[in-house]
Amino acid sequence: MNKVNVGCPRCGSLNVNVVSDVTETTKGFGAGKGCLGYICFGPIGLLCGLIGMGEGKTETNTYRVCANCGARFK
């Protein structure tokens, strides 16, 4: 395997670190969805409003940071 060195676009240094940020978002139950479901369909509408509760997604962002000047780039 060939390792490609990516230099900093600001200062040209090869002293670059790869950083990964992980972000998790959770979609919670909204009172508005539950009330609207209850008004339109009764107790069954309230239960249908609970279907999306607890669903979430995970997003990973990977970027490089120059150890000399602190520039962040992809």
Steps between C-alpha positions, in 0.01 A plus 500: 500500500615848424444758769423842356618795707261790484658834574327791665352736242580802720862442606607195296600296806477120488439487877126429460269293723176329396207567735155336505196650673198280570163672541187315612154649470190345652154578378273518802126486538342841451201601706355668192506176300336307782227760556424529131482122468269480801271775369476348153486128581454461875720271709619312189630830358697556819662158462580574134670822614733289716631300203789738427614519861865421563614483138831666435792524266876509538714727286879482477702796371865442415738788437866589535659748740844655449711464815702812411241766413171336611330514159209257450440351157360186330 
